[in-house]
Amino acid sequence: MGAAVLLVAGVFLYMMLIAADGVQFDDGYSLVAEFTNAEGIDVGSDVRLAGIKIGSVRGLVINKETYGADVDLLIRGDLELAADSIFAVASESFLGGYFIEILPGLADESLQPGERVVNTQARIDFWSTLTVLAEPDSEPNW
């Protein structure tokens, strides 16, 4: 009986991992997005365009010149993103679950493999904003 439970649990875990990973991007290209703050983003986080996963986060490092976060992204190879696209940290819900959302630009030029993206937007901290708005006499520290 115990072995059957472990077998079912193993099958369930395997199916969950396959569903969570989604599509593999063997022919993808790399971009590095420079964020002032990448809070909530982890290795494996989704990169989405129009709500559809088009890539994933491969790594995060501190930029020693800007003290920001350099986020290494793997993007599907069949997509060309406009050079003025905005890369933003977005939330799935109030409970968490962050991903990088790409807001497409209108430029004729495309981002090239290995290029650094500086047109980024860090996550908006809802609680800090709410605290500042709740205290009308205080000055925001942002």
N, C-alpha and C positions, 0 to 999 in steps of 0.2 A: 504494500500500500504506500509506504514512504517513497519507494522508487518511482511509482506512478505519479505521485505529486511532484517530485523533482523533475520528472520528464515533462510534465505539462507546464511547469514553471519555466523550464528551459526553452520549450517551444514558444511560449508566450513572450519571453524576453527576446528571443531571436526575431520574432515577428515585429516586436515593438522597435527594435534597433533598425530593422530594415525600413519600417514606415517612417521613423524619425529622420533618417538620413536622406531619404528621397532620392533624387536623381544624382548620379555621379557625373562629374565634369572632367573626363579624361583629356579633352581637347581644349581646356580652358586657358585663360591668360591671367596674369597677376597684375594687380594694382595696389598701390599703397595709399591709404587715405589718412590724412593728418588731422586728428581731432584734438581739441583742447582738453576734452574729457571723454573717455570711452567707457564710463561706468555702465555696467550691465551687459557689456559685450564680452563674450568669451570665445575661445577657439571652438569652432563648430557652429557658431551663431549664423543664422541665415542672412543672406543678402537678397533683397526682394525688389522687384520692379513690377508695379501695378498689382501687388499682392502675390506675385508668383516668384518662387525661389529660383534665382538665376545664379547663385553662387554661395560661398560660405567664407567664414573668417578662418584663415590659416594660422595667424599669429598676431601677437600684440607685443610691442616694445616701447619703452620710453625714448622719446627723441631727446638726446642730450643737449641739443641746441635750443629747442623751444620749450622743453619740459612738458610737452604734450604727449599724446599717444599716437604712434604710427601703427596702423592696423593693416595687416597684409591680407588681401582679398583674392580669392580665386573666382573668376567670372566665366560663365559659359562662353565658349569660343565662337559660337555663331551669332553673338550679339555685339553690335557696335554701339557704344554709349557716347552721346554728345559730350564734347569737351567741357561744356558749361553745366553739366548735370550736377545736382546737389546730392551729397551723401549724408543722410541724417540718421541719428540713433532714434529709433522709434520703439514704442511699447505695444505689446500685444494686448495688455489689459492693465488695470490698476494694481493687479497682484504681481506684475513683473513679466518676464519673458520678453527680452529685448532683441532687436534685430537691426540690421542696417537697411534703410529704405532708400532707394534711388529715385529721385525726382528728376525726370528727364529734362534736358536742356534743349535749346533750339539751334545751337551752333552747327555749322557745316562740318567743322573738324571733329574727329572722334578721338577718344582717349586711346592711347597706344599701350601695348603690353609693357609692364614695368613702370608706367608713368605714375607720378605722385599727384594725388588729388588733394587740393587745398580748399575746394569749395565744399566745406563740411559744416554740419550743425550738430553740436553735442545735445544730449538729452536735456530736456527742460525739467528741472526739479520741482515737481508739483508742490511738495510740502514747504519748501523754502519760499516759493512764490506766494503760497497761501498765507504763510506767516507774515511776510512783508505787507501783504494787502490787509491783513487783520489789524495791523498796527498803523493807523493813518499818520501818526506823528513821526514815525521812524523813516530814515532814509535807506533806500536799498543799497546793499554793499556789492553790487554786481557791476 
